[in-house]
Amino acid sequence: MYIFSIVIVVVSNMIYHVCQKSAPQNANPFTALFAAYLTAIVMSFIAFYCYKTDESFIQSFKHLNWTSIILGLSIVGLELGYFLAYRAGWNLSTGSLVANITLAVLLVPIGIIFFKESFDLTKVLGAIFCIIGLFLINK
Protein backbone atom coordinates (compact mmCIF):
# COMPACT_ATOMS: atom_id res chain seq x y z
CA MET A 1 0.00 0.00 0.00
CA TYR A 2 2.95 2.33 0.68
CA ILE A 3 4.04 2.40 -2.99
CA PHE A 4 0.58 1.79 -4.48
CA SER A 5 -0.86 4.86 -2.77
CA ILE A 6 1.81 7.09 -4.31
CA VAL A 7 1.25 5.49 -7.73
CA ILE A 8 -2.44 6.43 -7.43
CA VAL A 9 -1.46 10.02 -6.56
CA VAL A 10 0.98 10.30 -9.48
CA VAL A 11 -1.30 8.74 -12.10
CA SER A 12 -4.30 10.72 -10.89
CA ASN A 13 -2.26 13.94 -10.90
CA MET A 14 -1.08 13.30 -14.46
CA ILE A 15 -4.66 12.78 -15.63
CA TYR A 16 -5.80 15.78 -13.58
CA HIS A 17 -3.30 18.19 -15.14
CA VAL A 18 -3.88 16.95 -18.70
CA CYS A 19 -7.63 17.45 -18.19
CA GLN A 20 -7.17 20.89 -16.64
CA LYS A 21 -4.87 21.99 -19.48
CA SER A 22 -7.26 20.53 -22.09
CA ALA A 23 -10.42 22.16 -20.72
CA PRO A 24 -12.19 24.34 -23.28
CA GLN A 25 -11.13 27.99 -23.06
CA ASN A 26 -14.71 29.20 -23.21
CA ALA A 27 -15.97 26.86 -20.47
CA ASN A 28 -17.15 28.51 -17.28
CA PRO A 29 -14.69 27.29 -14.62
CA PHE A 30 -17.46 26.81 -12.08
CA THR A 31 -19.56 24.73 -14.47
CA ALA A 32 -16.49 22.58 -15.11
CA LEU A 33 -15.95 22.25 -11.35
CA PHE A 34 -19.61 21.34 -10.84
CA ALA A 35 -19.39 18.57 -13.44
CA ALA A 36 -16.15 17.28 -11.92
CA TYR A 37 -17.54 17.30 -8.38
CA LEU A 38 -20.78 15.66 -9.44
CA THR A 39 -18.73 12.87 -10.97
CA ALA A 40 -16.63 12.67 -7.78
CA ILE A 41 -19.77 12.53 -5.60
CA VAL A 42 -21.26 9.67 -7.61
CA MET A 43 -17.95 7.76 -7.61
CA SER A 44 -17.45 8.33 -3.88
CA PHE A 45 -20.97 7.14 -3.11
CA ILE A 46 -20.45 3.97 -5.15
CA ALA A 47 -17.00 3.40 -3.64
CA PHE A 48 -18.44 3.75 -0.12
CA TYR A 49 -20.26 0.47 -0.62
CA CYS A 50 -17.07 -1.26 -1.76
CA TYR A 51 -15.27 -0.27 1.45
CA LYS A 52 -15.94 -2.70 4.28
CA THR A 53 -17.69 -1.02 7.19
CA ASP A 54 -20.38 -1.83 9.73
CA GLU A 55 -21.96 1.60 9.44
CA SER A 56 -24.46 2.99 6.99
CA PHE A 57 -23.59 5.89 4.74
CA ILE A 58 -25.47 8.33 6.98
CA GLN A 59 -23.95 6.88 10.19
CA SER A 60 -20.44 7.29 8.82
CA PHE A 61 -20.81 11.09 8.91
CA LYS A 62 -20.61 11.10 12.72
CA HIS A 63 -16.84 10.54 12.51
CA LEU A 64 -16.19 13.69 10.47
CA ASN A 65 -15.03 17.03 11.81
CA TRP A 66 -14.19 20.50 10.50
CA THR A 67 -11.36 19.14 8.33
CA SER A 68 -13.78 17.79 5.70
CA ILE A 69 -15.32 21.23 5.19
CA ILE A 70 -11.96 23.01 5.00
CA LEU A 71 -10.68 20.28 2.67
CA GLY A 72 -13.65 20.92 0.40
CA LEU A 73 -12.91 24.64 0.33
CA SER A 74 -9.24 24.02 -0.39
CA ILE A 75 -10.08 21.61 -3.21
CA VAL A 76 -12.22 24.28 -4.88
CA GLY A 77 -9.30 26.72 -4.57
CA LEU A 78 -6.86 24.16 -5.94
CA GLU A 79 -9.07 23.26 -8.89
CA LEU A 80 -9.88 26.87 -9.71
CA GLY A 81 -6.24 27.91 -9.35
CA TYR A 82 -4.99 25.33 -11.85
CA PHE A 83 -7.90 26.00 -14.21
CA LEU A 84 -7.08 29.71 -14.24
CA ALA A 85 -3.31 29.16 -14.35
CA TYR A 86 -3.52 27.02 -17.48
CA ARG A 87 -6.03 29.41 -19.01
CA ALA A 88 -3.60 32.27 -18.28
CA GLY A 89 -0.89 30.51 -20.27
CA TRP A 90 1.12 28.39 -17.83
CA ASN A 91 2.68 25.42 -19.58
CA LEU A 92 1.73 21.92 -18.49
CA SER A 93 5.42 21.13 -18.01
CA THR A 94 6.17 24.04 -15.68
CA GLY A 95 2.91 25.22 -14.05
CA SER A 96 2.47 22.14 -11.94
CA LEU A 97 6.19 21.91 -11.24
CA VAL A 98 6.37 25.47 -9.92
CA ALA A 99 3.24 25.02 -7.81
CA ASN A 100 4.31 21.67 -6.36
CA ILE A 101 7.88 22.67 -5.56
CA THR A 102 6.63 25.85 -3.90
CA LEU A 103 4.09 23.80 -1.96
CA ALA A 104 6.74 21.29 -0.86
CA VAL A 105 9.04 24.04 0.41
CA LEU A 106 6.19 25.76 2.27
CA LEU A 107 5.08 22.49 3.88
CA VAL A 108 8.52 21.90 5.42
CA PRO A 109 8.10 24.32 8.35
CA ILE A 110 4.48 23.20 8.84
CA GLY A 111 5.60 19.58 9.09
CA ILE A 112 8.38 20.45 11.51
CA ILE A 113 6.40 22.82 13.74
CA PHE A 114 2.95 21.24 13.85
CA PHE A 115 3.61 17.56 13.17
CA LYS A 116 7.05 17.22 14.81
CA GLU A 117 8.58 15.74 11.65
CA SER A 118 12.34 15.46 11.41
CA PHE A 119 14.30 17.42 8.84
CA ASP A 120 17.93 16.35 8.45
CA LEU A 121 20.76 17.77 6.36
CA THR A 122 19.82 15.70 3.30
CA LYS A 123 16.30 17.15 3.33
CA VAL A 124 17.66 20.67 3.81
CA LEU A 125 19.87 20.21 0.75
CA GLY A 126 16.91 18.84 -1.22
CA ALA A 127 14.82 21.89 -0.29
CA ILE A 128 17.65 24.22 -1.31
CA PHE A 129 17.91 22.49 -4.69
CA CYS A 130 14.13 22.86 -5.09
CA ILE A 131 14.38 26.59 -4.45
CA ILE A 132 17.27 26.87 -6.92
CA GLY A 133 15.19 24.90 -9.42
CA LEU A 134 12.26 27.28 -8.95
CA PHE A 135 14.55 30.20 -9.69
CA LEU A 136 15.94 28.52 -12.83
CA ILE A 137 12.52 27.44 -14.14
CA ASN A 138 11.11 30.96 -13.79
CA LYS A 139 14.17 32.76 -15.21
Steps between C-alpha positions, in 0.01 A plus 500: 500500500795733568609507133154439351356807671767723346444340158131594530598859587744528208272344238200698621704822499618436144142448383386800705750741344442376144125550551546844655730610216261354239184663637323718244606865522142621485374266774382665819746378766223452754290292261807285436554467876134409551522223240824371652361502854176336394705221347710480819186486718351214299831309500550557873148381577552183296845443651356535852318172450819327386680599821433257783325668791231419754342843471250639255587790275312744724652355821851541363463880509520501881877444479565815296616834634584847369783364283258365237346844449836678481628227267203564273574872493867438428416259218286767333792744531744244363279410205419861418864604536625242250209567264582871497877445489479286187249739347743786573771324301701288744656203325405150609869421548575791733174618663456192711872477570518856632187455711607165645857600580375818666246295694765249610730775627215672686389173661844441654458742793138388549612138525778587742302737723155342511566132432844466664653352184876472476696696243863393461783642291406293194148645503636852548721454194204363303291805593783733398526327162122537460525873564789528253292303250207738547729792426639332186158392369359852535806680358 
